[in-house]
Amino acid sequence: MRDKYLILIGSIAVVAFFFFYSASALISERSLQIRRTDRDIRRAQERLNSAKVMDGQLSQVSRVIENTLVDQRFFSPEEINSFVKTLAEIADRYKIAVYSLVPRPSHTTTNLMQHQFVMDIMCTYVQLGQFLTMIERMDYVIKLNTLDVKPIGGDAGLKVNDEIVTQYRVIIDLSVYKIIKEG
């Protein structure tokens, strides 16, 4: 009888061993499958995020292209006034003193229109950096022809947090370009 109990206990141990072994193998297989799926989801999420960034960048480029391609062979007074107003608003946003903002006559070649603007401002280097960054973000093709920066002598410094920050007289000569559509 004792032998029967030993055989029963042995067979229970063998069955328990196979049960736990197969359960362990199944769990590790499912765990590996979950890790693979998580990795695939992560990769897909990274691709989606990259696609969103690219879409945003391409939409900015498309706005610039849409603003650049035109049918007419001249800048309209409304466009010139709108650009001057935008420059003045940017200067006002950063508390930059504008001495003058003069549009110059436009030049047209076969496929390219150019309109120049000369801007005379007084600002600090920080304000100038902010101003140029905002100009860079505009939806136009813009070229900075010249940037003449001269310090203003005397007591013209601006007091910020008990420090005197040097003011500069800056003359910016920039051009806005438009491309005439063919055909």
CYANA upper distance limits for C-alpha pairs under 8 A (distance plus 0.5 A):
  1 MET  CA      5 TYR  CA      6.97
  2 ARG  CA      6 LEU  CA      6.78
  3 ASP  CA      7 ILE  CA      6.61
  4 LYS  CA      8 LEU  CA      6.55
  5 TYR  CA      9 ILE  CA      6.49
  6 LEU  CA     10 GLY  CA      6.38
  7 ILE  CA     11 SER  CA      6.46
  8 LEU  CA     12 ILE  CA      6.58
  9 ILE  CA     13 ALA  CA      6.56
 10 GLY  CA     14 VAL  CA      6.66
 11 SER  CA     15 VAL  CA      6.55
 12 ILE  CA     16 ALA  CA      6.42
 13 ALA  CA     17 PHE  CA      6.44
 14 VAL  CA     18 PHE  CA      6.71
 15 VAL  CA     19 PHE  CA      6.48
 16 ALA  CA     20 PHE  CA      6.54
 17 PHE  CA     21 TYR  CA      6.43
 18 PHE  CA     22 SER  CA      6.39
 19 PHE  CA     23 ALA  CA      6.51
 20 PHE  CA     24 SER  CA      6.39
 21 TYR  CA     25 ALA  CA      6.63
 22 SER  CA     26 LEU  CA      6.52
 23 ALA  CA     27 ILE  CA      6.53
 24 SER  CA     28 SER  CA      6.57
 25 ALA  CA     29 GLU  CA      6.56
 26 LEU  CA     30 ARG  CA      6.63
 27 ILE  CA     31 SER  CA      6.45
 28 SER  CA     32 LEU  CA      6.58
 29 GLU  CA     33 GLN  CA      6.70
 30 ARG  CA     34 ILE  CA      6.58
 31 SER  CA     35 ARG  CA      6.71
 32 LEU  CA     36 ARG  CA      6.73
 33 GLN  CA     37 THR  CA      6.67
 34 ILE  CA     38 ASP  CA      6.55
 35 ARG  CA     39 ARG  CA      6.61
 36 ARG  CA     40 ASP  CA      6.67
 37 THR  CA     41 ILE  CA      6.59
 38 ASP  CA     42 ARG  CA      6.58
 39 ARG  CA     43 ARG  CA      6.69
 40 ASP  CA     44 ALA  CA      6.58
 41 ILE  CA     45 GLN  CA      6.51
 42 ARG  CA     46 GLU  CA      6.66
 43 ARG  CA     47 ARG  CA      6.70
 44 ALA  CA     48 LEU  CA      6.59
 45 GLN  CA     49 ASN  CA      6.62
 46 GLU  CA     50 SER  CA      6.61
 47 ARG  CA     51 ALA  CA      6.51
 48 LEU  CA     52 LYS  CA      6.66
 49 ASN  CA     53 VAL  CA      6.77
 50 SER  CA     54 MET  CA      6.58
 51 ALA  CA     55 ASP  CA      6.43
 52 LYS  CA     56 GLY  CA      6.71
 53 VAL  CA     57 GLN  CA      6.72
 54 MET  CA     58 LEU  CA      6.41
 55 ASP  CA     59 SER  CA      6.48
 56 GLY  CA     60 GLN  CA      6.86
 57 GLN  CA     61 VAL  CA      6.83
 58 LEU  CA     62 SER  CA      6.49
 59 SER  CA     63 ARG  CA      6.70
 60 GLN  CA     64 VAL  CA      6.93
 60 GLN  CA    139 ASP  CA      8.05
 61 VAL  CA     65 ILE  CA      6.71
 62 SER  CA     66 GLU  CA      6.50
 63 ARG  CA     67 ASN  CA      6.62
 63 ARG  CA    139 ASP  CA      6.70
 64 VAL  CA     68 THR  CA      6.55
 64 VAL  CA    139 ASP  CA      5.10
 64 VAL  CA    140 TYR  CA      5.84
 64 VAL  CA    141 VAL  CA      7.42
 65 ILE  CA     69 LEU  CA      6.60
 65 ILE  CA    140 TYR  CA      8.47
 67 ASN  CA    139 ASP  CA      7.21
 67 ASN  CA    140 TYR  CA      6.75
 67 ASN  CA    178 LYS  CA      8.15
 68 THR  CA    140 TYR  CA      6.91
 68 THR  CA    141 VAL  CA      7.30
 68 THR  CA    177 TYR  CA      7.41
 68 THR  CA    178 LYS  CA      5.00
 68 THR  CA    179 ILE  CA      6.20
 69 LEU  CA    178 LYS  CA      6.50
 69 LEU  CA    179 ILE  CA      5.41
 69 LEU  CA    180 ILE  CA      6.35
 69 LEU  CA    181 LYS  CA      6.48
 70 VAL  CA    178 LYS  CA      7.23
 70 VAL  CA    179 ILE  CA      6.66
 70 VAL  CA    180 ILE  CA      5.59
 70 VAL  CA    181 LYS  CA      6.30
 71 ASP  CA    180 ILE  CA      6.16
 71 ASP  CA    181 LYS  CA      6.08
 72 GLN  CA    180 ILE  CA      7.44
 73 ARG  CA    108 THR  CA      7.74
 73 ARG  CA    113 MET  CA      7.66
 73 ARG  CA    180 ILE  CA      7.15
 74 PHE  CA    106 SER  CA      8.16
 74 PHE  CA    108 THR  CA      7.85
 74 PHE  CA    113 MET  CA      7.39
 75 PHE  CA     79 GLU  CA      6.90
 75 PHE  CA     80 ILE  CA      7.29
 75 PHE  CA    106 SER  CA      7.91
 75 PHE  CA    113 MET  CA      8.29
 75 PHE  CA    115 HIS  CA      8.05
 76 SER  CA     80 ILE  CA      6.98
 77 PRO  CA     81 ASN  CA      6.52
 78 GLU  CA     82 SER  CA      6.42
 79 GLU  CA     83 PHE  CA      6.65
 80 ILE  CA     84 VAL  CA      6.70
 80 ILE  CA    103 PRO  CA      7.99
 81 ASN  CA     85 LYS  CA      6.50
 82 SER  CA     86 THR  CA      6.62
 83 PHE  CA     87 LEU  CA      6.75
 84 VAL  CA     88 ALA  CA      6.69
 84 VAL  CA    101 LEU  CA      7.73
 84 VAL  CA    103 PRO  CA      8.26
 85 LYS  CA     89 GLU  CA      6.59
 86 THR  CA     90 ILE  CA      6.72
 87 LEU  CA     91 ALA  CA      6.74
 87 LEU  CA    135 ILE  CA      8.26
 88 ALA  CA     92 ASP  CA      6.56
 88 ALA  CA     98 VAL  CA      8.13
 89 GLU  CA     93 ARG  CA      6.54
 90 ILE  CA     94 TYR  CA      7.11
 90 ILE  CA    131 PHE  CA      7.13
 90 ILE  CA    134 MET  CA      7.67
 91 ALA  CA     95 LYS  CA      6.62
 91 ALA  CA     96 ILE  CA      5.46
 91 ALA  CA     97 ALA  CA      7.72
 91 ALA  CA     98 VAL  CA      7.69
 91 ALA  CA    131 PHE  CA      7.10
 92 ASP  CA     96 ILE  CA      6.35
 92 ASP  CA     97 ALA  CA      8.12
 94 TYR  CA    127 GLN  CA      6.70
 94 TYR  CA    130 GLN  CA      7.91
 94 TYR  CA    131 PHE  CA      7.70
 95 LYS  CA    127 GLN  CA      8.37
 96 ILE  CA    121 ILE  CA      7.27
 96 ILE  CA    122 MET  CA      6.68
 96 ILE  CA    123 CYS  CA      5.91
 96 ILE  CA    127 GLN  CA      7.48
 97 ALA  CA    121 ILE  CA      6.04
 97 ALA  CA    122 MET  CA      5.65
 97 ALA  CA    123 CYS  CA      7.18
 98 VAL  CA    119 MET  CA      8.00
 98 VAL  CA    120 ASP  CA      6.61
 98 VAL  CA    121 ILE  CA      4.92
 98 VAL  CA    122 MET  CA      7.03
 99 TYR  CA    119 MET  CA      8.18
 99 TYR  CA    120 ASP  CA      5.77
 99 TYR  CA    121 ILE  CA      5.93
 99 TYR  CA    122 MET  CA      7.99
100 SER  CA    118 VAL  CA      8.28
100 SER  CA    119 MET  CA      6.14
100 SER  CA    120 ASP  CA      5.56
100 SER  CA    121 ILE  CA      7.57
101 LEU  CA    117 PHE  CA      7.46
101 LEU  CA    118 VAL  CA      6.29
101 LEU  CA    119 MET  CA      4.88
101 LEU  CA    120 ASP  CA      6.90
102 VAL  CA    117 PHE  CA      6.11
102 VAL  CA    118 VAL  CA      5.73
102 VAL  CA    119 MET  CA      6.86
103 PRO  CA    115 HIS  CA      7.97
103 PRO  CA    116 GLN  CA      6.43
103 PRO  CA    117 PHE  CA      4.84
103 PRO  CA    118 VAL  CA      6.90
104 ARG  CA    115 HIS  CA      7.18
104 ARG  CA    116 GLN  CA      5.62
104 ARG  CA    117 PHE  CA      6.19
104 ARG  CA    118 VAL  CA      7.89
105 PRO  CA    115 HIS  CA      6.93
105 PRO  CA    116 GLN  CA      7.35
106 SER  CA    113 MET  CA      7.56
106 SER  CA    114 GLN  CA      5.95
106 SER  CA    115 HIS  CA      4.68
106 SER  CA    116 GLN  CA      6.97
107 HIS  CA    113 MET  CA      6.31
107 HIS  CA    114 GLN  CA      5.60
107 HIS  CA    115 HIS  CA      6.85
108 THR  CA    112 LEU  CA      6.29
108 THR  CA    113 MET  CA      4.87
108 THR  CA    114 GLN  CA      6.72
109 THR  CA    113 MET  CA      6.85
111 ASN  CA    179 ILE  CA      6.21
111 ASN  CA    180 ILE  CA      5.49
111 ASN  CA    181 LYS  CA      7.88
111 ASN  CA    182 GLU  CA      8.26
112 LEU  CA    177 TYR  CA      7.44
112 LEU  CA    178 LYS  CA      6.43
112 LEU  CA    179 ILE  CA      5.21
112 LEU  CA    180 ILE  CA      6.46
113 MET  CA    177 TYR  CA      6.08
113 MET  CA    178 LYS  CA      5.58
113 MET  CA    179 ILE  CA      6.70
113 MET  CA    180 ILE  CA      7.77
114 GLN  CA    175 SER  CA      6.74
114 GLN  CA    176 VAL  CA      6.15
114 GLN  CA    177 TYR  CA      5.12
114 GLN  CA    178 LYS  CA      7.08
115 HIS  CA    175 SER  CA      5.93
115 HIS  CA    176 VAL  CA      5.80
115 HIS  CA    177 TYR  CA      7.10
116 GLN  CA    173 ASP  CA      7.53
116 GLN  CA    174 LEU  CA      6.19
116 GLN  CA    175 SER  CA      4.79
116 GLN  CA    176 VAL  CA      6.94
117 PHE  CA    172 ILE  CA      8.48
117 PHE  CA    173 ASP  CA      6.35
117 PHE  CA    174 LEU  CA      5.92
117 PHE  CA    175 SER  CA      6.69
118 VAL  CA    171 ILE  CA      7.49
118 VAL  CA    172 ILE  CA      6.17
118 VAL  CA    173 ASP  CA      5.02
118 VAL  CA    174 LEU  CA      6.99
119 MET  CA    170 VAL  CA      8.46
119 MET  CA    171 ILE  CA      6.11
119 MET  CA    172 ILE  CA      5.56
119 MET  CA    173 ASP  CA      6.96
120 ASP  CA    169 ARG  CA      7.73
120 ASP  CA    170 VAL  CA      6.30
120 ASP  CA    171 ILE  CA      5.01
120 ASP  CA    172 ILE  CA      6.96
121 ILE  CA    169 ARG  CA      6.36
121 ILE  CA    170 VAL  CA      5.75
121 ILE  CA    171 ILE  CA      6.93
122 MET  CA    167 GLN  CA      7.03
122 MET  CA    168 TYR  CA      6.00
122 MET  CA    169 ARG  CA      5.09
122 MET  CA    170 VAL  CA      6.54
123 CYS  CA    127 GLN  CA      6.37
123 CYS  CA    128 LEU  CA      6.78
123 CYS  CA    167 GLN  CA      5.83
123 CYS  CA    168 TYR  CA      5.91
123 CYS  CA    169 ARG  CA      7.23
123 CYS  CA    170 VAL  CA      7.96
124 THR  CA    128 LEU  CA      6.64
124 THR  CA    165 VAL  CA      7.53
124 THR  CA    166 THR  CA      6.74
124 THR  CA    167 GLN  CA      5.33
124 THR  CA    168 TYR  CA      6.35
125 TYR  CA    129 GLY  CA      6.63
125 TYR  CA    167 GLN  CA      8.26
125 TYR  CA    168 TYR  CA      7.98
126 VAL  CA    130 GLN  CA      6.79
127 GLN  CA    131 PHE  CA      6.54
128 LEU  CA    132 LEU  CA      6.59
129 GLY  CA    133 THR  CA      6.57
130 GLN  CA    134 MET  CA      6.79
131 PHE  CA    135 ILE  CA      6.82
132 LEU  CA    136 GLU  CA      6.63
133 THR  CA    137 ARG  CA      6.91
134 MET  CA    138 MET  CA      7.11
136 GLU  CA    142 ILE  CA      8.15
140 TYR  CA    176 VAL  CA      7.34
140 TYR  CA    177 TYR  CA      7.88
141 VAL  CA    176 VAL  CA      6.36
141 VAL  CA    177 TYR  CA      5.98
141 VAL  CA    178 LYS  CA      7.77
142 ILE  CA    174 LEU  CA      7.35
142 ILE  CA    175 SER  CA      6.12
142 ILE  CA    176 VAL  CA      5.15
142 ILE  CA    177 TYR  CA      6.85
143 LYS  CA    174 LEU  CA      6.06
143 LYS  CA    175 SER  CA      5.70
143 LYS  CA    176 VAL  CA      7.09
144 LEU  CA    172 ILE  CA      7.77
144 LEU  CA    173 ASP  CA      6.63
144 LEU  CA    174 LEU  CA      4.85
144 LEU  CA    175 SER  CA      6.99
145 ASN  CA    172 ILE  CA      8.21
145 ASN  CA    173 ASP  CA      5.84
145 ASN  CA    174 LEU  CA      5.70
145 ASN  CA    175 SER  CA      7.42
146 THR  CA    171 ILE  CA      8.22
146 THR  CA    172 ILE  CA      6.36
146 THR  CA    173 ASP  CA      5.55
146 THR  CA    174 LEU  CA      7.49
147 LEU  CA    170 VAL  CA      7.43
147 LEU  CA    171 ILE  CA      6.38
147 LEU  CA    172 ILE  CA      5.28
147 LEU  CA    173 ASP  CA      7.01
148 ASP  CA    170 VAL  CA      5.99
148 ASP  CA    171 ILE  CA      5.55
148 ASP  CA    172 ILE  CA      7.00
149 VAL  CA    168 TYR  CA      6.81
149 VAL  CA    169 ARG  CA      6.38
149 VAL  CA    170 VAL  CA      5.04
149 VAL  CA    171 ILE  CA      7.17
150 LYS  CA    168 TYR  CA      5.90
150 LYS  CA    169 ARG  CA      5.72
150 LYS  CA    170 VAL  CA      6.90
151 PRO  CA    166 THR  CA      7.51
151 PRO  CA    167 GLN  CA      6.62
151 PRO  CA    168 TYR  CA      4.78
151 PRO  CA    169 ARG  CA      6.61
152 ILE  CA    156 ALA  CA      6.80
152 ILE  CA    157 GLY  CA      8.30
152 ILE  CA    166 THR  CA      7.92
152 ILE  CA    167 GLN  CA      6.33
152 ILE  CA    168 TYR  CA      5.84
152 ILE  CA    169 ARG  CA      6.79
156 ALA  CA    166 THR  CA      7.83
156 ALA  CA    167 GLN  CA      6.92
157 GLY  CA    164 ILE  CA      6.13
157 GLY  CA    165 VAL  CA      5.86
157 GLY  CA    166 THR  CA      5.13
157 GLY  CA    167 GLN  CA      5.77
158 LEU  CA    164 ILE  CA      5.96
158 LEU  CA    165 VAL  CA      5.54
158 LEU  CA    166 THR  CA      6.89
158 LEU  CA    167 GLN  CA      7.05
159 LYS  CA    163 GLU  CA      5.97
159 LYS  CA    164 ILE  CA      4.95
159 LYS  CA    165 VAL  CA      6.54
160 VAL  CA    164 ILE  CA      6.71
160 VAL  CA    165 VAL  CA      7.19
